């Protein structure tokens, strides 16, 4: 439940960044997801650090959905609705 809750923050951040810096935001959140996932493995024995790693992972994971969706729709010349469904 906490993973999804912090994902709301990721969704908000992605929405703020997608119009101005779509590619940079994609790279940023991909890196954050990698750091969060790797950190979760490293900090499995330390509850506070483990939760922080999961929060970073959750923010980045959810942020990538609207970023990817916006980039696909922007790349489609015709049929933007159809591109969005793919």
PDB file of N, CA, C and O in Angstrom:
ATOM      1  N   UNK A   1       0.824  -1.181   0.000  1.00  0.00           N
ATOM      2  CA  UNK A   1       0.000   0.000   0.000  1.00  0.00           C
ATOM      3  C   UNK A   1       0.874   1.252   0.000  1.00  0.00           C
ATOM      4  O   UNK A   1       0.551   2.235  -0.666  1.00  0.00           O
ATOM      5  N   UNK A   2       1.953   1.217   0.729  1.00  0.00           N
ATOM      6  CA  UNK A   2       2.865   2.362   0.763  1.00  0.00           C
ATOM      7  C   UNK A   2       3.557   2.573  -0.568  1.00  0.00           C
ATOM      8  O   UNK A   2       3.809   3.709  -0.968  1.00  0.00           O
ATOM      9  N   UNK A   3       3.870   1.470  -1.264  1.00  0.00           N
ATOM     10  CA  UNK A   3       4.503   1.550  -2.578  1.00  0.00           C
ATOM     11  C   UNK A   3       3.600   2.324  -3.541  1.00  0.00           C
ATOM     12  O   UNK A   3       4.079   3.173  -4.292  1.00  0.00           O
ATOM     13  N   UNK A   4       2.308   2.037  -3.521  1.00  0.00           N
ATOM     14  CA  UNK A   4       1.354   2.745  -4.368  1.00  0.00           C
ATOM     15  C   UNK A   4       1.148   4.184  -3.938  1.00  0.00           C
ATOM     16  O   UNK A   4       0.949   5.065  -4.774  1.00  0.00           O
ATOM     17  N   UNK A   5       1.196   4.421  -2.652  1.00  0.00           N
ATOM     18  CA  UNK A   5       1.009   5.778  -2.145  1.00  0.00           C
ATOM     19  C   UNK A   5       2.144   6.695  -2.586  1.00  0.00           C
ATOM     20  O   UNK A   5       1.897   7.821  -3.020  1.00  0.00           O
ATOM     21  N   UNK A   6       3.380   6.227  -2.480  1.00  0.00           N
ATOM     22  CA  UNK A   6       4.492   7.072  -2.936  1.00  0.00           C
ATOM     23  C   UNK A   6       4.485   7.193  -4.460  1.00  0.00           C
ATOM     24  O   UNK A   6       5.037   8.140  -5.021  1.00  0.00           O
ATOM     25  N   UNK A   7       3.850   6.217  -5.123  1.00  0.00           N
ATOM     26  CA  UNK A   7       3.705   6.294  -6.566  1.00  0.00           C
ATOM     27  C   UNK A   7       2.886   7.495  -7.006  1.00  0.00           C
ATOM     28  O   UNK A   7       3.090   8.020  -8.100  1.00  0.00           O
ATOM     29  N   UNK A   8       1.967   7.928  -6.166  1.00  0.00           N
ATOM     30  CA  UNK A   8       1.190   9.132  -6.483  1.00  0.00           C
ATOM     31  C   UNK A   8       2.107  10.343  -6.627  1.00  0.00           C
ATOM     32  O   UNK A   8       1.897  11.196  -7.490  1.00  0.00           O
ATOM     33  N   UNK A   9       3.113  10.408  -5.781  1.00  0.00           N
ATOM     34  CA  UNK A   9       4.083  11.495  -5.874  1.00  0.00           C
ATOM     35  C   UNK A   9       4.879  11.391  -7.185  1.00  0.00           C
ATOM     36  O   UNK A   9       5.169  12.404  -7.821  1.00  0.00           O
ATOM     37  N   UNK A  10       5.221  10.185  -7.572  1.00  0.00           N
ATOM     38  CA  UNK A  10       5.915   9.979  -8.844  1.00  0.00           C
ATOM     39  C   UNK A  10       5.062  10.399 -10.022  1.00  0.00           C
ATOM     40  O   UNK A  10       5.562  10.996 -10.975  1.00  0.00           O
ATOM     41  N   UNK A  11       3.779  10.090  -9.961  1.00  0.00           N
ATOM     42  CA  UNK A  11       2.855  10.497 -11.012  1.00  0.00           C
ATOM     43  C   UNK A  11       2.786  12.018 -11.103  1.00  0.00           C
ATOM     44  O   UNK A  11       2.779  12.581 -12.197  1.00  0.00           O
ATOM     45  N   UNK A  12       2.735  12.671  -9.961  1.00  0.00           N
ATOM     46  CA  UNK A  12       2.706  14.135  -9.920  1.00  0.00           C
ATOM     47  C   UNK A  12       3.989  14.726 -10.518  1.00  0.00           C
ATOM     48  O   UNK A  12       3.934  15.649 -11.331  1.00  0.00           O
ATOM     49  N   UNK A  13       5.138  14.186 -10.110  1.00  0.00           N
ATOM     50  CA  UNK A  13       6.414  14.696 -10.629  1.00  0.00           C
ATOM     51  C   UNK A  13       6.530  14.494 -12.138  1.00  0.00           C
ATOM     52  O   UNK A  13       6.997  15.383 -12.849  1.00  0.00           O
ATOM     53  N   UNK A  14       6.113  13.345 -12.621  1.00  0.00           N
ATOM     54  CA  UNK A  14       6.178  13.073 -14.058  1.00  0.00           C
ATOM     55  C   UNK A  14       5.293  14.043 -14.825  1.00  0.00           C
ATOM     56  O   UNK A  14       5.682  14.541 -15.881  1.00  0.00           O
ATOM     57  N   UNK A  15       4.125  14.308 -14.305  1.00  0.00           N
ATOM     58  CA  UNK A  15       3.224  15.258 -14.954  1.00  0.00           C
ATOM     59  C   UNK A  15       3.809  16.656 -15.036  1.00  0.00           C
ATOM     60  O   UNK A  15       3.582  17.376 -16.008  1.00  0.00           O
ATOM     61  N   UNK A  16       4.552  17.031 -14.029  1.00  0.00           N
ATOM     62  CA  UNK A  16       5.181  18.355 -14.020  1.00  0.00           C
ATOM     63  C   UNK A  16       6.353  18.434 -14.999  1.00  0.00           C
ATOM     64  O   UNK A  16       6.609  19.493 -15.573  1.00  0.00           O
ATOM     65  N   UNK A  17       7.063  17.327 -15.192  1.00  0.00           N
ATOM     66  CA  UNK A  17       8.279  17.334 -15.996  1.00  0.00           C
ATOM     67  C   UNK A  17       8.087  16.939 -17.458  1.00  0.00           C
ATOM     68  O   UNK A  17       8.919  17.282 -18.297  1.00  0.00           O
ATOM     69  N   UNK A  18       7.020  16.232 -17.776  1.00  0.00           N
ATOM     70  CA  UNK A  18       6.889  15.638 -19.107  1.00  0.00           C
ATOM     71  C   UNK A  18       6.804  16.685 -20.228  1.00  0.00           C
ATOM     72  O   UNK A  18       7.331  16.451 -21.316  1.00  0.00           O
ATOM     73  N   UNK A  19       6.179  17.785 -19.999  1.00  0.00           N
ATOM     74  CA  UNK A  19       6.035  18.785 -21.063  1.00  0.00           C
ATOM     75  C   UNK A  19       7.328  19.536 -21.340  1.00  0.00           C
ATOM     76  O   UNK A  19       7.602  19.905 -22.482  1.00  0.00           O
ATOM     77  N   UNK A  20       8.109  19.760 -20.318  1.00  0.00           N
ATOM     78  CA  UNK A  20       9.326  20.556 -20.490  1.00  0.00           C
ATOM     79  C   UNK A  20      10.566  19.720 -20.777  1.00  0.00           C
ATOM     80  O   UNK A  20      11.409  20.118 -21.580  1.00  0.00           O
ATOM     81  N   UNK A  21      10.683  18.582 -20.138  1.00  0.00           N
ATOM     82  CA  UNK A  21      11.911  17.780 -20.235  1.00  0.00           C
ATOM     83  C   UNK A  21      11.580  16.292 -20.304  1.00  0.00           C
ATOM     84  O   UNK A  21      11.965  15.542 -19.407  1.00  0.00           O
ATOM     85  N   UNK A  22      10.887  15.852 -21.330  1.00  0.00           N
ATOM     86  CA  UNK A  22      10.406  14.471 -21.391  1.00  0.00           C
ATOM     87  C   UNK A  22      11.550  13.456 -21.396  1.00  0.00           C
ATOM     88  O   UNK A  22      11.521  12.491 -20.632  1.00  0.00           O
ATOM     89  N   UNK A  23      12.541  13.660 -22.238  1.00  0.00           N
ATOM     90  CA  UNK A  23      13.632  12.681 -22.338  1.00  0.00           C
ATOM     91  C   UNK A  23      14.482  12.693 -21.068  1.00  0.00           C
ATOM     92  O   UNK A  23      14.843  11.634 -20.553  1.00  0.00           O
ATOM     93  N   UNK A  24      14.796  13.868 -20.569  1.00  0.00           N
ATOM     94  CA  UNK A  24      15.586  13.965 -19.331  1.00  0.00           C
ATOM     95  C   UNK A  24      14.842  13.333 -18.158  1.00  0.00           C
ATOM     96  O   UNK A  24      15.445  12.658 -17.323  1.00  0.00           O
ATOM     97  N   UNK A  25      13.529  13.556 -18.101  1.00  0.00           N
ATOM     98  CA  UNK A  25      12.734  12.966 -17.023  1.00  0.00           C
ATOM     99  C   UNK A  25      12.721  11.447 -17.139  1.00  0.00           C
ATOM    100  O   UNK A  25      12.790  10.744 -16.131  1.00  0.00           O
ATOM    101  N   UNK A  26      12.633  10.940 -18.367  1.00  0.00           N
ATOM    102  CA  UNK A  26      12.679   9.489 -18.574  1.00  0.00           C
ATOM    103  C   UNK A  26      13.985   8.904 -18.066  1.00  0.00           C
ATOM    104  O   UNK A  26      13.988   7.891 -17.366  1.00  0.00           O
ATOM    105  N   UNK A  27      15.082   9.532 -18.415  1.00  0.00           N
ATOM    106  CA  UNK A  27      16.398   9.055 -17.977  1.00  0.00           C
ATOM    107  C   UNK A  27      16.500   9.140 -16.455  1.00  0.00           C
ATOM    108  O   UNK A  27      16.959   8.200 -15.808  1.00  0.00           O
ATOM    109  N   UNK A  28      16.079  10.249 -15.895  1.00  0.00           N
ATOM    110  CA  UNK A  28      16.132  10.440 -14.446  1.00  0.00           C
ATOM    111  C   UNK A  28      15.365   9.352 -13.708  1.00  0.00           C
ATOM    112  O   UNK A  28      15.887   8.746 -12.773  1.00  0.00           O
ATOM    113  N   UNK A  29      14.131   9.104 -14.124  1.00  0.00           N
ATOM    114  CA  UNK A  29      13.324   8.124 -13.408  1.00  0.00           C
ATOM    115  C   UNK A  29      13.778   6.691 -13.666  1.00  0.00           C
ATOM    116  O   UNK A  29      13.594   5.829 -12.807  1.00  0.00           O
ATOM    117  N   UNK A  30      14.366   6.421 -14.823  1.00  0.00           N
ATOM    118  CA  UNK A  30      14.964   5.095 -15.057  1.00  0.00           C
ATOM    119  C   UNK A  30      16.141   4.867 -14.112  1.00  0.00           C
ATOM    120  O   UNK A  30      16.289   3.790 -13.535  1.00  0.00           O
ATOM    121  N   UNK A  31      16.969   5.889 -13.965  1.00  0.00           N
ATOM    122  CA  UNK A  31      18.097   5.788 -13.036  1.00  0.00           C
ATOM    123  C   UNK A  31      17.619   5.640 -11.596  1.00  0.00           C
ATOM    124  O   UNK A  31      18.157   4.837 -10.833  1.00  0.00           O
ATOM    125  N   UNK A  32      16.600   6.423 -11.230  1.00  0.00           N
ATOM    126  CA  UNK A  32      16.062   6.320  -9.870  1.00  0.00           C
ATOM    127  C   UNK A  32      15.486   4.933  -9.610  1.00  0.00           C
ATOM    128  O   UNK A  32      15.641   4.395  -8.514  1.00  0.00           O
ATOM    129  N   UNK A  33      14.832   4.357 -10.595  1.00  0.00           N
ATOM    130  CA  UNK A  33      14.282   3.025 -10.405  1.00  0.00           C
ATOM    131  C   UNK A  33      15.402   1.998 -10.225  1.00  0.00           C
ATOM    132  O   UNK A  33      15.302   1.105  -9.385  1.00  0.00           O
ATOM    133  N   UNK A  34      16.450   2.129 -11.007  1.00  0.00           N
ATOM    134  CA  UNK A  34      17.586   1.217 -10.860  1.00  0.00           C
ATOM    135  C   UNK A  34      18.239   1.366  -9.493  1.00  0.00           C
ATOM    136  O   UNK A  34      18.578   0.370  -8.855  1.00  0.00           O
ATOM    137  N   UNK A  35      18.415   2.591  -9.045  1.00  0.00           N
ATOM    138  CA  UNK A  35      19.013   2.844  -7.729  1.00  0.00           C
ATOM    139  C   UNK A  35      18.110   2.302  -6.622  1.00  0.00           C
ATOM    140  O   UNK A  35      18.587   1.679  -5.674  1.00  0.00           O
ATOM    141  N   UNK A  36      16.809   2.541  -6.748  1.00  0.00           N
ATOM    142  CA  UNK A  36      15.872   2.044  -5.739  1.00  0.00           C
ATOM    143  C   UNK A  36      15.850   0.529  -5.659  1.00  0.00           C
ATOM    144  O   UNK A  36      15.845  -0.040  -4.568  1.00  0.00           O
ATOM    145  N   UNK A  37      15.837  -0.127  -6.817  1.00  0.00           N
ATOM    146  CA  UNK A  37      15.795  -1.594  -6.842  1.00  0.00           C
ATOM    147  C   UNK A  37      17.094  -2.183  -6.282  1.00  0.00           C
ATOM    148  O   UNK A  37      17.066  -3.115  -5.479  1.00  0.00           O
ATOM    149  N   UNK A  38      18.217  -1.636  -6.710  1.00  0.00           N
ATOM    150  CA  UNK A  38      19.506  -2.133  -6.221  1.00  0.00           C
ATOM    151  C   UNK A  38      19.667  -1.859  -4.726  1.00  0.00           C
ATOM    152  O   UNK A  38      20.186  -2.697  -3.989  1.00  0.00           O
ATOM    153  N   UNK A  39      19.223  -0.689  -4.287  1.00  0.00           N
ATOM    154  CA  UNK A  39      19.326  -0.339  -2.870  1.00  0.00           C
ATOM    155  C   UNK A  39      18.446  -1.235  -2.005  1.00  0.00           C
ATOM    156  O   UNK A  39      18.809  -1.572  -0.878  1.00  0.00           O
ATOM    157  N   UNK A  40      17.288  -1.618  -2.537  1.00  0.00           N
ATOM    158  CA  UNK A  40      16.397  -2.489  -1.770  1.00  0.00           C
ATOM    159  C   UNK A  40      17.088  -3.815  -1.454  1.00  0.00           C
ATOM    160  O   UNK A  40      16.931  -4.359  -0.362  1.00  0.00           O
ATOM    161  N   UNK A  41      17.841  -4.321  -2.401  1.00  0.00           N
ATOM    162  CA  UNK A  41      18.569  -5.577  -2.173  1.00  0.00           C
ATOM    163  C   UNK A  41      19.669  -5.364  -1.140  1.00  0.00           C
ATOM    164  O   UNK A  41      19.874  -6.197  -0.257  1.00  0.00           O
ATOM    165  N   UNK A  42      20.368  -4.253  -1.256  1.00  0.00           N
ATOM    166  CA  UNK A  42      21.481  -3.989  -0.339  1.00  0.00           C
ATOM    167  C   UNK A  42      21.029  -3.726   1.096  1.00  0.00           C
ATOM    168  O   UNK A  42      21.718  -4.095   2.047  1.00  0.00           O
ATOM    169  N   UNK A  43      19.864  -3.084   1.248  1.00  0.00           N
ATOM    170  CA  UNK A  43      19.412  -2.658   2.575  1.00  0.00           C
ATOM    171  C   UNK A  43      18.329  -3.560   3.163  1.00  0.00           C
ATOM    172  O   UNK A  43      17.556  -3.120   4.014  1.00  0.00           O
ATOM    173  N   UNK A  44      18.265  -4.804   2.723  1.00  0.00           N
ATOM    174  CA  UNK A  44      17.211  -5.688   3.197  1.00  0.00           C
ATOM    175  C   UNK A  44      17.276  -5.916   4.715  1.00  0.00           C
ATOM    176  O   UNK A  44      16.250  -6.202   5.332  1.00  0.00           O
ATOM    177  N   UNK A  45      18.429  -5.797   5.309  1.00  0.00           N
ATOM    178  CA  UNK A  45      18.564  -5.993   6.751  1.00  0.00           C
ATOM    179  C   UNK A  45      18.391  -4.737   7.582  1.00  0.00           C
ATOM    180  O   UNK A  45      18.455  -4.795   8.810  1.00  0.00           O
ATOM    181  N   UNK A  46      18.174  -3.609   6.936  1.00  0.00           N
ATOM    182  CA  UNK A  46      18.026  -2.323   7.621  1.00  0.00           C
ATOM    183  C   UNK A  46      16.658  -1.740   7.276  1.00  0.00           C
ATOM    184  O   UNK A  46      16.495  -1.142   6.212  1.00  0.00           O
ATOM    185  N   UNK A  47      15.680  -1.902   8.154  1.00  0.00           N
ATOM    186  CA  UNK A  47      14.296  -1.556   7.817  1.00  0.00           C
ATOM    187  C   UNK A  47      14.084  -0.120   7.313  1.00  0.00           C
ATOM    188  O   UNK A  47      13.376   0.080   6.326  1.00  0.00           O
ATOM    189  N   UNK A  48      14.673   0.861   7.961  1.00  0.00           N
ATOM    190  CA  UNK A  48      14.452   2.248   7.545  1.00  0.00           C
ATOM    191  C   UNK A  48      15.029   2.511   6.152  1.00  0.00           C
ATOM    192  O   UNK A  48      14.388   3.155   5.322  1.00  0.00           O
ATOM    193  N   UNK A  49      16.224   2.019   5.906  1.00  0.00           N
ATOM    194  CA  UNK A  49      16.846   2.217   4.592  1.00  0.00           C
ATOM    195  C   UNK A  49      16.114   1.409   3.517  1.00  0.00           C
ATOM    196  O   UNK A  49      16.000   1.846   2.372  1.00  0.00           O
ATOM    197  N   UNK A  50      15.627   0.240   3.894  1.00  0.00           N
ATOM    198  CA  UNK A  50      14.878  -0.598   2.962  1.00  0.00           C
ATOM    199  C   UNK A  50      13.586   0.103   2.529  1.00  0.00           C
ATOM    200  O   UNK A  50      13.232   0.095   1.350  1.00  0.00           O
ATOM    201  N   UNK A  51      12.894   0.703   3.487  1.00  0.00           N
ATOM    202  CA  UNK A  51      11.656   1.430   3.178  1.00  0.00           C
ATOM    203  C   UNK A  51      11.956   2.635   2.300  1.00  0.00           C
ATOM    204  O   UNK A  51      11.194   2.930   1.379  1.00  0.00           O
ATOM    205  N   UNK A  52      13.055   3.339   2.567  1.00  0.00           N
ATOM    206  CA  UNK A  52      13.440   4.478   1.725  1.00  0.00           C
ATOM    207  C   UNK A  52      13.744   4.016   0.295  1.00  0.00           C
ATOM    208  O   UNK A  52      13.363   4.681  -0.669  1.00  0.00           O
ATOM    209  N   UNK A  53      14.424   2.889   0.160  1.00  0.00           N
ATOM    210  CA  UNK A  53      14.730   2.347  -1.170  1.00  0.00           C
ATOM    211  C   UNK A  53      13.450   1.973  -1.903  1.00  0.00           C
ATOM    212  O   UNK A  53      13.320   2.238  -3.098  1.00  0.00           O
ATOM    213  N   UNK A  54      12.507   1.362  -1.200  1.00  0.00           N
ATOM    214  CA  UNK A  54      11.227   1.017  -1.818  1.00  0.00           C
ATOM    215  C   UNK A  54      10.449   2.266  -2.219  1.00  0.00           C
ATOM    216  O   UNK A  54       9.762   2.271  -3.240  1.00  0.00           O
ATOM    217  N   UNK A  55      10.555   3.327  -1.415  1.00  0.00           N
ATOM    218  CA  UNK A  55       9.878   4.580  -1.758  1.00  0.00           C
ATOM    219  C   UNK A  55      10.457   5.175  -3.036  1.00  0.00           C
ATOM    220  O   UNK A  55       9.709   5.625  -3.904  1.00  0.00           O
ATOM    221  N   UNK A  56      11.758   5.180  -3.157  1.00  0.00           N
ATOM    222  CA  UNK A  56      12.402   5.686  -4.375  1.00  0.00           C
ATOM    223  C   UNK A  56      11.985   4.846  -5.576  1.00  0.00           C
ATOM    224  O   UNK A  56      11.669   5.375  -6.641  1.00  0.00           O
ATOM    225  N   UNK A  57      11.991   3.550  -5.392  1.00  0.00           N
ATOM    226  CA  UNK A  57      11.589   2.633  -6.457  1.00  0.00           C
ATOM    227  C   UNK A  57      10.134   2.886  -6.860  1.00  0.00           C
ATOM    228  O   UNK A  57       9.823   2.924  -8.051  1.00  0.00           O
ATOM    229  N   UNK A  58       9.253   3.058  -5.894  1.00  0.00           N
ATOM    230  CA  UNK A  58       7.832   3.290  -6.164  1.00  0.00           C
ATOM    231  C   UNK A  58       7.577   4.605  -6.883  1.00  0.00           C
ATOM    232  O   UNK A  58       6.749   4.671  -7.791  1.00  0.00           O
ATOM    233  N   UNK A  59       8.282   5.642  -6.481  1.00  0.00           N
ATOM    234  CA  UNK A  59       8.138   6.946  -7.146  1.00  0.00           C
ATOM    235  C   UNK A  59       8.554   6.826  -8.603  1.00  0.00           C
ATOM    236  O   UNK A  59       7.834   7.265  -9.499  1.00  0.00           O
ATOM    237  N   UNK A  60       9.711   6.235  -8.835  1.00  0.00           N
ATOM    238  CA  UNK A  60      10.229   6.120 -10.199  1.00  0.00           C
ATOM    239  C   UNK A  60       9.370   5.198 -11.053  1.00  0.00           C
ATOM    240  O   UNK A  60       9.100   5.496 -12.217  1.00  0.00           O
ATOM    241  N   UNK A  61       8.943   4.086 -10.481  1.00  0.00           N
ATOM    242  CA  UNK A  61       8.139   3.112 -11.212  1.00  0.00           C
ATOM    243  C   UNK A  61       6.860   3.758 -11.744  1.00  0.00           C
ATOM    244  O   UNK A  61       6.539   3.621 -12.924  1.00  0.00           O
ATOM    245  N   UNK A  62       6.146   4.449 -10.893  1.00  0.00           N
ATOM    246  CA  UNK A  62       4.885   5.052 -11.295  1.00  0.00           C
ATOM    247  C   UNK A  62       5.093   6.246 -12.217  1.00  0.00           C
ATOM    248  O   UNK A  62       4.259   6.509 -13.083  1.00  0.00           O
ATOM    249  N   UNK A  63       6.175   6.961 -12.046  1.00  0.00           N
ATOM    250  CA  UNK A  63       6.447   8.121 -12.906  1.00  0.00           C
ATOM    251  C   UNK A  63       6.674   7.706 -14.352  1.00  0.00           C
ATOM    252  O   UNK A  63       6.373   8.473 -15.266  1.00  0.00           O
ATOM    253  N   UNK A  64       7.192   6.527 -14.571  1.00  0.00           N
ATOM    254  CA  UNK A  64       7.498   6.092 -15.932  1.00  0.00           C
ATOM    255  C   UNK A  64       6.245   5.804 -16.759  1.00  0.00           C
ATOM    256  O   UNK A  64       6.314   5.852 -17.987  1.00  0.00           O
ATOM    257  N   UNK A  65       5.117   5.509 -16.143  1.00  0.00           N
ATOM    258  CA  UNK A  65       3.898   5.254 -16.902  1.00  0.00           C
ATOM    259  C   UNK A  65       3.406   6.503 -17.635  1.00  0.00           C
ATOM    260  O   UNK A  65       3.238   6.446 -18.853  1.00  0.00           O
ATOM    261  N   UNK A  66       3.168   7.626 -16.957  1.00  0.00           N
ATOM    262  CA  UNK A  66       2.712   8.799 -17.710  1.00  0.00           C
ATOM    263  C   UNK A  66       3.777   9.356 -18.652  1.00  0.00           C
ATOM    264  O   UNK A  66       3.448   9.900 -19.706  1.00  0.00           O
ATOM    265  N   UNK A  67       5.044   9.223 -18.281  1.00  0.00           N
ATOM    266  CA  UNK A  67       6.104   9.695 -19.174  1.00  0.00           C
ATOM    267  C   UNK A  67       6.099   8.907 -20.476  1.00  0.00           C
ATOM    268  O   UNK A  67       6.183   9.491 -21.557  1.00  0.00           O
ATOM    269  N   UNK A  68       6.001   7.600 -20.381  1.00  0.00           N
ATOM    270  CA  UNK A  68       5.981   6.760 -21.580  1.00  0.00           C
ATOM    271  C   UNK A  68       4.729   7.021 -22.403  1.00  0.00           C
ATOM    272  O   UNK A  68       4.797   7.101 -23.630  1.00  0.00           O
ATOM    273  N   UNK A  69       3.607   7.152 -21.747  1.00  0.00           N
ATOM    274  CA  UNK A  69       2.347   7.409 -22.441  1.00  0.00           C
ATOM    275  C   UNK A  69       2.401   8.728 -23.206  1.00  0.00           C
ATOM    276  O   UNK A  69       1.987   8.788 -24.364  1.00  0.00           O
ATOM    277  N   UNK A  70       2.895   9.758 -22.585  1.00  0.00           N
ATOM    278  CA  UNK A  70       2.974  11.064 -23.246  1.00  0.00           C
ATOM    279  C   UNK A  70       3.936  11.035 -24.426  1.00  0.00           C
ATOM    280  O   UNK A  70       3.668  11.654 -25.456  1.00  0.00           O
ATOM    281  N   UNK A  71       5.036  10.333 -24.292  1.00  0.00           N
ATOM    282  CA  UNK A  71       6.008  10.253 -25.390  1.00  0.00           C
ATOM    283  C   UNK A  71       5.454   9.471 -26.572  1.00  0.00           C
ATOM    284  O   UNK A  71       5.695   9.834 -27.723  1.00  0.00           O
ATOM    285  N   UNK A  72       4.715   8.402 -26.299  1.00  0.00           N
ATOM    286  CA  UNK A  72       4.115   7.622 -27.385  1.00  0.00           C
ATOM    287  C   UNK A  72       3.077   8.457 -28.126  1.00  0.00           C
ATOM    288  O   UNK A  72       3.055   8.467 -29.357  1.00  0.00           O
ATOM    289  N   UNK A  73       2.230   9.146 -27.400  1.00  0.00           N
ATOM    290  CA  UNK A  73       1.194   9.957 -28.031  1.00  0.00           C
ATOM    291  C   UNK A  73       1.818  11.102 -28.821  1.00  0.00           C
ATOM    292  O   UNK A  73       1.347  11.432 -29.909  1.00  0.00           O
ATOM    293  N   UNK A  74       2.856  11.702 -28.290  1.00  0.00           N
ATOM    294  CA  UNK A  74       3.533  12.798 -28.990  1.00  0.00           C
ATOM    295  C   UNK A  74       4.222  12.309 -30.270  1.00  0.00           C
ATOM    296  O   UNK A  74       4.291  13.044 -31.255  1.00  0.00           O
ATOM    297  N   UNK A  75       4.725  11.084 -30.258  1.00  0.00           N
ATOM    298  CA  UNK A  75       5.422  10.540 -31.424  1.00  0.00           C
ATOM    299  C   UNK A  75       4.463  10.150 -32.545  1.00  0.00           C
ATOM    300  O   UNK A  75       4.867  10.078 -33.706  1.00  0.00           O
ATOM    301  N   UNK A  76       3.205   9.900 -32.214  1.00  0.00           N
ATOM    302  CA  UNK A  76       2.233   9.486 -33.230  1.00  0.00           C
ATOM    303  C   UNK A  76       1.797  10.689 -34.054  1.00  0.00           C
ATOM    304  O   UNK A  76       1.322  11.685 -33.509  1.00  0.00           O
ATOM    305  N   UNK A  77       1.960  10.591 -35.366  1.00  0.00           N
ATOM    306  CA  UNK A  77       1.517  11.674 -36.239  1.00  0.00           C
ATOM    307  C   UNK A  77       0.007  11.649 -36.408  1.00  0.00           C
ATOM    308  O   UNK A  77      -0.658  12.680 -36.304  1.00  0.00           O
ATOM    309  N   UNK A  78      -0.523  10.475 -36.667  1.00  0.00           N
ATOM    310  CA  UNK A  78      -1.970  10.302 -36.807  1.00  0.00           C
ATOM    311  C   UNK A  78      -2.408   9.203 -35.856  1.00  0.00           C
ATOM    312  O   UNK A  78      -1.612   8.337 -35.492  1.00  0.00           O
ATOM    313  N   UNK A  79      -3.639   9.235 -35.464  1.00  0.00           N
ATOM    314  CA  UNK A  79      -4.154   8.191 -34.590  1.00  0.00           C
ATOM    315  C   UNK A  79      -3.568   8.232 -33.203  1.00  0.00           C
ATOM    316  O   UNK A  79      -3.120   7.209 -32.683  1.00  0.00           O
ATOM    317  N   UNK A  80      -3.564   9.398 -32.597  1.00  0.00           N
ATOM    318  CA  UNK A  80      -2.985   9.525 -31.262  1.00  0.00           C
ATOM    319  C   UNK A  80      -3.719   8.668 -30.229  1.00  0.00           C
ATOM    320  O   UNK A  80      -3.094   8.121 -29.321  1.00  0.00           O
ATOM    321  N   UNK A  81      -5.038   8.551 -30.366  1.00  0.00           N
ATOM    322  CA  UNK A  81      -5.802   7.715 -29.439  1.00  0.00           C
ATOM    323  C   UNK A  81      -5.409   6.252 -29.589  1.00  0.00           C
ATOM    324  O   UNK A  81      -5.265   5.536 -28.599  1.00  0.00           O
ATOM    325  N   UNK A  82      -5.237   5.813 -30.830  1.00  0.00           N
ATOM    326  CA  UNK A  82      -4.833   4.425 -31.055  1.00  0.00           C
ATOM    327  C   UNK A  82      -3.422   4.180 -30.510  1.00  0.00           C
ATOM    328  O   UNK A  82      -3.152   3.139 -29.911  1.00  0.00           O
ATOM    329  N   UNK A  83      -2.537   5.140 -30.723  1.00  0.00           N
ATOM    330  CA  UNK A  83      -1.170   5.009 -30.188  1.00  0.00           C
ATOM    331  C   UNK A  83      -1.188   4.927 -28.670  1.00  0.00           C
ATOM    332  O   UNK A  83      -0.408   4.184 -28.074  1.00  0.00           O
ATOM    333  N   UNK A  84      -2.071   5.685 -28.048  1.00  0.00           N
ATOM    334  CA  UNK A  84      -2.179   5.662 -26.587  1.00  0.00           C
ATOM    335  C   UNK A  84      -2.665   4.324 -26.050  1.00  0.00           C
ATOM    336  O   UNK A  84      -2.325   3.947 -24.929  1.00  0.00           O
ATOM    337  N   UNK A  85      -3.459   3.602 -26.839  1.00  0.00           N
ATOM    338  CA  UNK A  85      -3.939   2.305 -26.372  1.00  0.00           C
ATOM    339  C   UNK A  85      -2.866   1.234 -26.458  1.00  0.00           C
ATOM    340  O   UNK A  85      -2.910   0.245 -25.727  1.00  0.00           O
ATOM    341  N   UNK A  86      -1.903   1.429 -27.352  1.00  0.00           N
ATOM    342  CA  UNK A  86      -0.813   0.465 -27.441  1.00  0.00           C
ATOM    343  C   UNK A  86       0.116   0.631 -26.281  1.00  0.00           C
ATOM    344  O   UNK A  86       1.105  -0.094 -26.173  1.00  0.00           O
TER     345      UNK A  86
END
